[in-house]
């Protein structure tokens, strides 16, 4: 899954949760899925941050 896909799904879940038609019976499932997506996004952001830092260190060392 791509980061942008996860964010789009999170946005869709949020919209459903804010909708007056939100079914209380499906709220727990949507919350669980949102937490999974948030964890994925967090891990992706941290991994990308580490990769960028390594690139910058390499660049700094070569100057």
Secondary structure as UniProt FT lines:
FT   HELIX           3..18
FT   TURN            20..21
FT   HELIX           24..62
//
